[in-house]
């Protein structure tokens, strides 16, 4: 009885190993494989930058007092939703998409590349709802080492929907 159990266990183990074995696939077979086209990416951005400082390296003019110094933009924040679709386009699909976007010289540009497929990154119009676009703010703007601020700046509801970027290999 023990021999039968051992034989059954060995047969099952062999079956399990053969069922999960990795075998190479030939190019002809691979060309018949298909799947979902494209990739979608969504992000809720929450970027904080302590400061952006511009420094004028010119020497201070003794007569006017101008030149030198710096200005700093402090407490920079970028937040909001962004979504993008990534697709691989054929030449014909790229030319159609570029034409629809109003790009008049897409054919000339395409002919200067290797002529292969094109990667398209598009920010769709329907994914991000109104009121949830990108916002950029600067808490304070200061000159040099002065503690007083000129104020703040904000750019709100930056709508990037409909933006498309194409990437070519060359």
Phi and psi in degrees as a GROMACS rama.xvg file:
@    title "Ramachandran Plot"
@    xaxis  label "Phi"
@    yaxis  label "Psi"
@TYPE xy
-61.7433  -37.1863  UNK-2
-65.1551  -38.7973  UNK-3
-65.3731  -44.2692  UNK-4
-61.8107  -41.8338  UNK-5
-64.9938  -41.6651  UNK-6
-65.3886  -42.1232  UNK-7
-64.3736  -43.7964  UNK-8
-62.0213  -42.5588  UNK-9
-64.6366  -41.1528  UNK-10
-64.7032  -43.2949  UNK-11
-65.1073  -40.6771  UNK-12
-64.2029  -42.6032  UNK-13
-62.5055  -42.9357  UNK-14
-62.1187  -43.9553  UNK-15
-63.5914  -43.6603  UNK-16
-66.2521  -40.3662  UNK-17
-71.6825  -30.6272  UNK-18
-70.3129  -29.5721  UNK-19
-102.727  8.46963  UNK-20
-68.1568  140.716  UNK-21
-88.119  127.095  UNK-22
-123.767  143.771  UNK-23
-67.1335  151.136  UNK-24
-113.583  135.325  UNK-25
-78.5602  156.414  UNK-26
-55.2369  -42.0437  UNK-27
-61.7813  -39.8292  UNK-28
-71.4355  -38.5667  UNK-29
-63.7991  -32.7107  UNK-30
-66.5974  -17.8266  UNK-31
-90.449  -6.2922  UNK-32
-80.4908  134.606  UNK-33
-135.07  162.834  UNK-34
-157.559  -170.895  UNK-35
-65.8545  133.224  UNK-36
-92.394  140.549  UNK-37
87.3733  166.261  UNK-38
-137.527  140.778  UNK-39
-112.838  140.829  UNK-40
-129.124  133.684  UNK-41
-129.662  144.764  UNK-42
-144.409  141.912  UNK-43
-103.535  101.529  UNK-44
-76.4053  139.904  UNK-45
-147.935  77.6129  UNK-46
-103.115  132.267  UNK-47
-125.945  130.381  UNK-48
-120.96  122.73  UNK-49
-56.9561  -51.6923  UNK-50
-162.413  155.685  UNK-51
-122.166  121.515  UNK-52
-118.789  127.933  UNK-53
-104.91  128.71  UNK-54
-120.389  127.706  UNK-55
-88.1907  116.983  UNK-56
-91.092  1.4128  UNK-57
-66.7449  147.899  UNK-58
-68.9717  149.835  UNK-59
-71.6473  127.702  UNK-60
-72.8741  124.623  UNK-61
-63.9504  -30.8806  UNK-62
-79.1854  -48.1819  UNK-63
-94.9336  -21.8043  UNK-64
77.5926  7.0349  UNK-65
-91.3042  156.644  UNK-66
102.951  160.707  UNK-67
68.0745  -179.584  UNK-68
91.8322  179.921  UNK-69
-152.557  161.959  UNK-70
-131.448  137.172  UNK-71
-122.737  140.227  UNK-72
-108.421  116.134  UNK-73
-112.748  148.023  UNK-74
65.3735  51.6504  UNK-75
-81.7195  132.447  UNK-76
-133.835  139.348  UNK-77
-126.439  124.314  UNK-78
-147.143  161.638  UNK-79
134.983  179.721  UNK-80
-97.5779  145.416  UNK-81
-144.167  140.018  UNK-82
-136.07  148.441  UNK-83
-146.464  147.023  UNK-84
-108.062  137.6  UNK-85
-116.828  123.918  UNK-86
-133.806  157.796  UNK-87
-103.934  123.638  UNK-88
-110.996  143.432  UNK-89
-76.0527  172.375  UNK-90
-56.6219  -49.1575  UNK-91
-60.8524  -43.5894  UNK-92
-65.18  -39.7574  UNK-93
-62.8066  -47.2292  UNK-94
-62.2266  -38.2959  UNK-95
-64.7416  -47.1041  UNK-96
-65.0284  -43.3195  UNK-97
-65.1433  -41.3193  UNK-98
-61.9789  -41.7231  UNK-99
-64.7132  -28.3084  UNK-100
-84.9226  -1.87519  UNK-101
87.4854  13.3691  UNK-102
-81.4366  112.232  UNK-103
-85.1637  -22.8372  UNK-104
-111.872  29.9024  UNK-105
-62.2687  -39.1316  UNK-106
-63.2569  -41.908  UNK-107
-64.2465  -44.0289  UNK-108
-63.5619  -44.3233  UNK-109
-60.4341  -40.9169  UNK-110
-67.6644  -17.3673  UNK-111
-86.0901  -5.32213  UNK-112
-98.5275  -171.469  UNK-113
-74.1561  -7.43002  UNK-114
79.9957  16.2706  UNK-115
-91.2641  -161.846  UNK-116
-67.1739  161.323  UNK-117
-120.627  134.756  UNK-118
-87.803  127.213  UNK-119
-113.655  128.274  UNK-120
-114.311  116.591  UNK-121
-125.686  137.558  UNK-122
-95.5481  107.501  UNK-123
-69.9571  154.176  UNK-124
-77.729  -20.0544  UNK-125
-107.766  0.193016  UNK-126
-86.6156  -46.7461  UNK-127
-90.7267  123.171  UNK-128
-76.7533  154.127  UNK-129
-52.3661  140.96  UNK-130
88.2092  -1.07372  UNK-131
-122.37  26.5353  UNK-132
-77.6254  -178.073  UNK-133
-72.1518  145.58  UNK-134
-129.201  138.889  UNK-135
-126.525  131.766  UNK-136
-137.496  151.497  UNK-137
-125.223  119.371  UNK-138
-67.7006  -39.9103  UNK-139
-152.201  153.128  UNK-140
-126.394  118.014  UNK-141
-126.999  147.566  UNK-142
-98.2037  130.512  UNK-143
51.7576  -134.049  UNK-144
-95.4127  11.5045  UNK-145
-69.1659  134.597  UNK-146
-78.9202  -21.2971  UNK-147
-73.2613  145.324  UNK-148
-107.729  145.71  UNK-149
-76.7776  -9.36146  UNK-150
126.88  -156.562  UNK-151
-134.117  169.738  UNK-152
-135.195  142.711  UNK-153
-141.656  137.339  UNK-154
-119.256  112.529  UNK-155
-111.203  151.203  UNK-156
56.6401  53.1031  UNK-157
-75.2903  107.468  UNK-158
-93.3093  109.057  UNK-159
-103.639  6.88954  UNK-160
-60.374  138.528  UNK-161
91.8428  -5.77917  UNK-162
-73.6562  137.2  UNK-163
-132.863  137.542  UNK-164
-123.172  135.805  UNK-165
-115.46  137.917  UNK-166
-120.59  129.274  UNK-167
-116.572  146.143  UNK-168
-87.633  144.92  UNK-169
